[in-house]
Structures are given as C-alpha cells and as structure tokens.
C-alpha cells in the first residue's frame, strides 16, 4: 500500500507541471487524477436544519424565481469554478451570509472603489441529511478555526490509518488546491478535476452529494459547500432572499447595505410559473 501511495503522490506532484493555459490541459489533469491518483477521503453528514447562504450577482436584473438564485441552469453562461468545469452547474453556498457576499462580489475582489453592485442572497435550509466530503486539511484554515481543528485532531486519534504520512501528504495537496487563490480562471482546473473525479468515482458509491472546503476571498474564516444540482433540488428549501448593495468606499472600507427582502412564497409562486 505504501508503494501505491508513493506512486500516487508522484502523479499528484506531476499536476504542478501541467501548463494550465493549454486547451487540453483539463482533460490531461482529469486523466492523471482518475487513472493514477489514490484519493483518500472521509465523509460527514450535514444535518436537517443547517442553514446555508447562496449569493448571485444581479447584473442589472431583478430575480423573481427560486430557480434564479439556485444552481445556474443557463449552462452556456457558466465559467469554470472551484468545483465546476465550463457549462457545468454546481450549487455553491456558504455557512455565513457575509461569506457568501464576499465570495461572490466582483467589486470586493477587484477593489472597485465607488462602484455600486447588487447581489441577491438566498437563505437555504437543509430538509434532508446531506453526505459530503470535507476538504479541510489546509493548515492555515485549521489554525483560524480552533473548533474544527480540534475535531479533526480527535478524528485522527480515533482513525490512526489517516495519520500515515503519505495519506496526509495527499490530504494536504488536495486541500491546497481547494484553498488556492487564483489569478486566472484556468487555475481552477486542478480542483475542478478533483471534484469531478470524486463525483464520478465516489459520490454514487457512498451516497455523497458534494464537498466542504475553506473560503478563499473571506481569508479562510468560513466554509463553503459545493453540491450537485440534484442534491440542491431535493435536499434544500429556500427560506427567504434579500438584495444587497455593495460599495467600496476606499481600499480599507466596504459598505454592505440590505435594500430589500423577499419571502420564499413569491419565489415559489414564480418558480412554479417558470416550470
């Protein structure tokens, strides 16, 4: 097993040498992960009642239906992301409302001083338990989240198999990809390929529907979740939605003002009309 893990780790390290700007690089990355890499993983259950927040940029339009603020069904406009490839829909959300806003806002990311930006945030509740794979082994993230770090260390005590140095090296590599700050969209290719390989190889076999991973734009202070569209449709209910205006005052100060709230009734009615 050690020999297999060592060969697998060599394959992982080879991913760092792939030119991400090449057109066929995603397929090459996917094939290496799928054919040569051992993906160690554990699962955890998101319980009924857990709240998540999903933010969508309004881009000059007002959202009127639940489908507008759920996973994106307009596949042609979807760009590559942390867990999705081009034209692939994934439901992204965060534990905290502010995190969802910071992760979505282009004004905040680009420090666009004086520009108003409108974002709609939906508040979702888990109505059926969701099984996910936590990718929370990033050391900086654990240091900022003491409770989570304590849980992880306790897990290692009761599951000594995962303290193996080669498994830990795998965990660290994968976590670093999901905690990676990107400058160009192509830098999402490795984490995206991992998500899709896990989706094909792991999700259906162990009843998993998504992953948990650290926030990036919010300085790893919170968790994001990425779920399959089918899971979002069947395991989440929309409680309410609100519009927020984002304004960057200067390089240090950001204004976030809620300008309206809609209850889920309006969204449900419109969603039924759309369908």
Rosetta blueprint (number, residue, H / E / L):
1 X L
2 X H
3 X H
4 X H
5 X H
6 X H
7 X H
8 X H
9 X H
10 X H
11 X H
12 X H
13 X H
14 X H
15 X H
16 X H
17 X H
18 X L
19 X L
20 X L
21 X L
22 X L
23 X L
24 X L
25 X H
26 X H
27 X H
28 X H
29 X H
30 X H
31 X H
32 X H
33 X H
34 X H
35 X H
36 X H
37 X L
38 X L
39 X L
40 X L
41 X L
42 X L
43 X L
44 X E
45 X E
46 X E
47 X L
48 X L
49 X L
50 X L
51 X E
52 X E
53 X E
54 X E
55 X E
56 X E
57 X E
58 X L
59 X L
60 X L
61 X L
62 X L
63 X L
64 X L
65 X L
66 X H
67 X H
68 X H
69 X H
70 X L
71 X L
72 X L
73 X L
74 X L
75 X H
76 X H
77 X H
78 X L
79 X L
80 X L
81 X L
82 X L
83 X L
84 X L
85 X L
86 X L
87 X L
88 X L
89 X L
90 X E
91 X E
92 X E
93 X E
94 X E
95 X L
96 X L
97 X H
98 X H
99 X H
100 X H
101 X H
102 X H
103 X H
104 X H
105 X L
106 X H
107 X H
108 X H
109 X H
110 X H
111 X L
112 X L
113 X E
114 X L
115 X L
116 X E
117 X E
118 X E
119 X E
120 X E
121 X E
122 X E
123 X E
124 X E
125 X E
126 X E
127 X L
128 X L
129 X L
130 X E
131 X E
132 X E
133 X E
134 X E
135 X E
136 X L
137 X L
138 X L
139 X H
140 X H
141 X H
142 X H
143 X H
144 X H
145 X L
146 X H
147 X H
148 X H
149 X H
150 X H
151 X H
152 X H
153 X H
154 X H
155 X H
156 X H
157 X H
158 X H
159 X L
160 X H
161 X H
162 X H
163 X H
164 X L
165 X H
166 X H
167 X H
168 X H
169 X H
170 X H
171 X H
172 X H
173 X H
174 X H
175 X H
176 X H
177 X H
178 X H
179 X L
180 X L
181 X L
182 X L
183 X L
184 X L
185 X H
186 X H
187 X H
188 X H
189 X H
190 X H
191 X H
192 X H
193 X H
194 X H
195 X H
196 X H
197 X H
198 X H
199 X H
200 X H
201 X H
202 X H
203 X H
204 X H
205 X H
206 X H
207 X L
208 X L
209 X L
210 X E
211 X E
212 X E
213 X E
214 X E
215 X L
216 X L
217 X L
218 X L
219 X L
220 X L
221 X L
222 X L
223 X E
224 X E
225 X E
226 X E
227 X E
228 X E
229 X H
230 X H
231 X H
232 X H
233 X H
234 X H
235 X H
236 X E
237 X E
238 X E
239 X E
240 X E
241 X E
242 X E
243 X E
244 X E
245 X E
246 X E
247 X E
248 X E
249 X L
250 X L
251 X L
252 X L
253 X L
254 X E
255 X E
256 X E
257 X E
258 X E
259 X E
260 X E
261 X E
262 X E
263 X E
264 X H
265 X H
266 X H
267 X H
268 X H
269 X H
270 X H
271 X H
272 X H
273 X H
274 X H
275 X L
